[in-house]
Amino acid sequence: IAYFLGRIPSSMRCKIRSPERGLLPVNIYTIALATSGFGKGHSVNLLEDVLQPFREAYMGTTFDQISEQNLFNMAVDIAAAKGGDETKELEALQNDFKKQGHAPFIFDSGTGPAVKQLRYKLLLAGLGSINFQMDEMGSNLIGNNEVLNILLELYDLGKIKAKLVKNTPDNERGLDIVGTTPANVLMFGTSSKLFDGAKVEDEFFSFLATGFARRCFFGMGRSETHFANINPEDVYNGLVSKNQSNTMNRWQGFLAKFADPRYFDTELDVPKDVGVELISYRLQCEAMANEMPEHEEIRKAELGHRYFKSLKLAGVYAFLDESPTIESIHLRQAIKVAEESGASFQKMMKRERNFVRLAKYIATSP
């Protein structure tokens, strides 16, 4: 839910003006693991439906309106700097913009150059976010190695260095635009496929050590089987209840309104009392991380940086509340999610090793 809500302010380029950290983009990285049949795909599809009206309004009108205005503003600036013609500069920018292809709202796999090309398109547009959503994490992790390395860099400020490619008449090098492009990540799948005791598991823990541990919110789901006493008729009535569609319609309407251009480029201030509370949480986390032994490098990184994830999630809540500042309630709600995420992360780190599985198998075999 944090990821899906976070896609809205980051698409509209909401930023947090933090006195101690400067201007930060609002974006969310998440990893969710659960057993097969838990309902991960079903939940994601439901949340996609909730966001569908926002997505249609954003991609249908808002993106075109704001990108057109941004290209015009860039053309004016370039013409003024060079003493050239605005119309010619605008035409060149529009051709360059069109040449980059369609900007997908979400994607589930890709290559490094393709992500950088999408980022260049969004820099020309002046809005939008890079949304990476990967299902069956265990099967697809190694194939998306290149994309994940780029996303590691984009998290903090939405900045990354451009790759130098050879300039040819067929493939002209683009403008060097200074700007930020927020990125959101959702990776989910079954823990059994991810923790295979082999290459995939090693690669995953390598990514955590490189920086995903401190950037991501974590969720671990376990199936609970309490089906014996449930009445089938009650389950059926619950599934076809009108309340569900009413709730869906209410949230669709609530979230769709944020696709309006008036929500574009919102800046959220952090008042001093909220900033002090955030620093207090940061110091508490760092003190706990310092007490951990040196070899617990990944756990120390996750614990020591919970404050930064919390600030970004608090920005999501403030944006959806249409508040001009991040209030204490937004920060505390975000900290609650960060703490629950931390508990899930600890479970993930205590995964069963292969020898434990083997011992259990031998013990339970007739």
Secondary structure by P-SEA (a helix, b strand, c coil): caaaaaaaaaaabbbbbcccccbbbbbccbbbbbcccccaaaaaaaaaaaaaaaaaaaaccaaaaaaaaaaaaaaaaaaaaacccaaaaaaaaaaaaaaacccccccccccaaaaaaaaaaaaaacbbbbbbbbcccccccccaaaaaaaaaaaccccbbbbbbccccccccccccccbbbbbbbbbbbbccccccccaaaaaaaaaaaacccccbbbbbbbbbcccccccaaaaaaaaacaaaaaaaaaaaaaaaacccccccbbbbbbcaaaaaaaaaaaaaaaaaaaaccccaaaaaaaaacaaaaaaaaaaaaaaaaccccccaaaaaaaaaaaaaaaaaaaaaaacccaaaaaaaaaaacc
